[in-house]
Amino acid sequence: MPGFSAPEIEGKLSLRASRTSELVLDKVNVPDSNRLPEAKGLSGPLSCLNQARFGIAWGTLGLATDCYAEALKYSQERVQFDKPIAQFQLTQKKLVELHTDISLGQIMMLQFGRMKESGNLRHQHVSMAKMFCCELGLRAARVARSILGGSGILADFHCMRHSQNMESVFTYEGTHEVHELILGREITGLDGFS
Ligand SMILES: Cc1cc2nc3c(=O)[nH]c(=O)nc-3n(C[C@H](O)[C@H](O)[C@H](O)COP(=O)(O)OP(=O)(O)OC[C@H]3O[C@@H](n4cnc5c(N)ncnc54)[C@H](O)[C@@H]3O)c2cc1C
């Protein structure tokens, strides 16, 4: 429609394979016939975001699992001081903590999926899922990269790419902080947004 443009955002260092555009609406007139049927205010579009966030939480769990699996394999094959680095206690601590947190995330998402099927999933649950799984994905990518040492920055492996992409996922679909505020309000009954 006249007044709408979508100039591409240049210079992204995250999610580089996809194009991202700024959406500009300059005196755009939208006819009433284009209204979403039965949607009132922003609740219509926002309810779509809730579905997207639920999917994002699962996706970031998959990313965390990929990072963990890559780091485990690498640590079993890479030998330093005559031992695979997987034999060092500090490496094992990193792997054990990731494995445990990924399991926690999977159990949470399985339960939330069941609640979604039965119609009992609230948007606050989705905030918790998006917040927890994104933080885990980011941490998993960074920890995996550290286990891979210098190899971790190479495109031959996935953890660095995942780490860069997670920086976007941490921010979009509700920033990490905003989901914390949603949960903070739910728990305390006090609005910390402003
Ligand atoms: C790759 C990519 C794709 C995107 N795709 C879309 C899309 O398809 N559709 C769309 O609508 N948007 C999209 N976004 C935009 C994204 O939703 C916003 O970047 C995000 O909501 C943060 O807004 P902002 O960048 O203006 O940061 P700001 O609002 O300026 O926030 C900056 C920092 O301040 C914090 N902050 C802000 N307000 C508060 C507060 N009240 N209390 C505490 N902390 C606060 C934020 O959490 C953040 O850490 C995309 C972003 C990226 C990076």
Ligand as a Chemical Component Dictionary entry (heavy atoms), coordinates in Angstrom:
data_LIG
# 
_chem_comp.id                   LIG 
_chem_comp.type                 NON-POLYMER 
_chem_comp.pdbx_formal_charge   0 
_chem_comp.three_letter_code    LIG 
# 
loop_
_chem_comp_atom.comp_id 
_chem_comp_atom.atom_id 
_chem_comp_atom.alt_atom_id 
_chem_comp_atom.type_symbol 
_chem_comp_atom.charge 
_chem_comp_atom.model_Cartn_x 
_chem_comp_atom.model_Cartn_y 
_chem_comp_atom.model_Cartn_z 
_chem_comp_atom.pdbx_ordinal 
LIG C1  C1  C 0 17.299 -10.585 13.648 1  
LIG C2  C2  C 0 16.131 -9.843  14.220 2  
LIG C3  C3  C 0 14.859 -10.046 13.687 3  
LIG C4  C4  C 0 13.760 -9.379  14.205 4  
LIG N1  N1  N 0 12.537 -9.633  13.675 5  
LIG C5  C5  C 0 11.451 -8.943  14.111 6  
LIG C6  C6  C 0 10.150 -9.151  13.557 7  
LIG O1  O1  O 0 9.972  -9.989  12.667 8  
LIG N2  N2  N 0 9.114  -8.397  14.013 9  
LIG C7  C7  C 0 9.272  -7.465  15.004 10 
LIG O2  O2  O 0 8.317  -6.812  15.396 11 
LIG N3  N3  N 0 10.486 -7.268  15.554 12 
LIG C8  C8  C 0 11.570 -7.977  15.140 13 
LIG N4  N4  N 0 12.800 -7.760  15.718 14 
LIG C9  C9  C 0 12.936 -6.667  16.695 15 
LIG C10 C10 C 0 13.007 -7.160  18.128 16 
LIG O3  O3  O 0 11.734 -7.608  18.540 17 
LIG C11 C11 C 0 13.518 -5.983  18.968 18 
LIG O4  O4  O 0 14.893 -5.778  18.642 19 
LIG C12 C12 C 0 13.341 -6.212  20.456 20 
LIG O5  O5  O 0 11.972 -6.183  20.819 21 
LIG C13 C13 C 0 14.077 -5.171  21.303 22 
LIG O6  O6  O 0 13.706 -3.885  20.908 23 
LIG P1  P1  P 0 14.852 -2.826  20.605 24 
LIG O7  O7  O 0 15.857 -3.418  19.692 25 
LIG O8  O8  O 0 14.174 -1.563  20.231 26 
LIG O9  O9  O 0 15.597 -2.653  22.006 27 
LIG P2  P2  P 0 15.193 -1.694  23.233 28 
LIG O10 O10 O 0 13.703 -1.722  23.463 29 
LIG O11 O11 O 0 15.867 -0.390  23.042 30 
LIG O12 O12 O 0 15.887 -2.503  24.425 31 
LIG C14 C14 C 0 17.299 -2.455  24.664 32 
LIG C15 C15 C 0 17.565 -3.182  25.978 33 
LIG O13 O13 O 0 16.823 -2.574  27.047 34 
LIG C16 C16 C 0 15.989 -3.533  27.674 35 
LIG N5  N5  N 0 14.723 -2.911  28.092 36 
LIG C17 C17 C 0 13.831 -2.231  27.348 37 
LIG N6  N6  N 0 12.771 -1.840  28.079 38 
LIG C18 C18 C 0 13.014 -2.299  29.335 39 
LIG C19 C19 C 0 12.298 -2.215  30.573 40 
LIG N7  N7  N 0 11.090 -1.628  30.671 41 
LIG N8  N8  N 0 12.864 -2.802  31.645 42 
LIG C20 C20 C 0 14.044 -3.443  31.555 43 
LIG N9  N9  N 0 14.767 -3.544  30.433 44 
LIG C21 C21 C 0 14.251 -2.989  29.338 45 
LIG C22 C22 C 0 15.766 -4.609  26.619 46 
LIG O14 O14 O 0 15.415 -5.857  27.215 47 
LIG C23 C23 C 0 17.120 -4.646  25.930 48 
LIG O15 O15 O 0 18.020 -5.414  26.711 49 
LIG C24 C24 C 0 13.928 -8.455  15.257 50 
LIG C25 C25 C 0 15.192 -8.265  15.822 51 
LIG C26 C26 C 0 16.278 -8.965  15.324 52 
LIG C27 C27 C 0 17.640 -8.751  15.971 53 
# 
loop_
_chem_comp_bond.comp_id 
_chem_comp_bond.atom_id_1 
_chem_comp_bond.atom_id_2 
_chem_comp_bond.value_order 
_chem_comp_bond.pdbx_ordinal 
LIG C1  C2  SING 1  
LIG C2  C3  SING 2  
LIG C2  C26 DOUB 3  
LIG C3  C4  DOUB 4  
LIG C4  N1  SING 5  
LIG C4  C24 SING 6  
LIG N1  C5  DOUB 7  
LIG C5  C6  SING 8  
LIG C5  C8  SING 9  
LIG C6  O1  DOUB 10 
LIG C6  N2  SING 11 
LIG N2  C7  SING 12 
LIG C7  O2  DOUB 13 
LIG C7  N3  SING 14 
LIG N3  C8  DOUB 15 
LIG C8  N4  SING 16 
LIG N4  C9  SING 17 
LIG N4  C24 SING 18 
LIG C9  C10 SING 19 
LIG C10 O3  SING 20 
LIG C10 C11 SING 21 
LIG C11 O4  SING 22 
LIG C11 C12 SING 23 
LIG C12 O5  SING 24 
LIG C12 C13 SING 25 
LIG C13 O6  SING 26 
LIG O6  P1  SING 27 
LIG P1  O7  DOUB 28 
LIG P1  O8  SING 29 
LIG P1  O9  SING 30 
LIG O9  P2  SING 31 
LIG P2  O10 DOUB 32 
LIG P2  O11 SING 33 
LIG P2  O12 SING 34 
LIG O12 C14 SING 35 
LIG C14 C15 SING 36 
LIG C15 O13 SING 37 
LIG C15 C23 SING 38 
LIG O13 C16 SING 39 
LIG C16 N5  SING 40 
LIG C16 C22 SING 41 
LIG N5  C17 SING 42 
LIG N5  C21 SING 43 
LIG C17 N6  DOUB 44 
LIG N6  C18 SING 45 
LIG C18 C19 SING 46 
LIG C18 C21 DOUB 47 
LIG C19 N7  SING 48 
LIG C19 N8  DOUB 49 
LIG N8  C20 SING 50 
LIG C20 N9  DOUB 51 
LIG N9  C21 SING 52 
LIG C22 O14 SING 53 
LIG C22 C23 SING 54 
LIG C23 O15 SING 55 
LIG C24 C25 DOUB 56 
LIG C25 C26 SING 57 
LIG C26 C27 SING 58 
# 
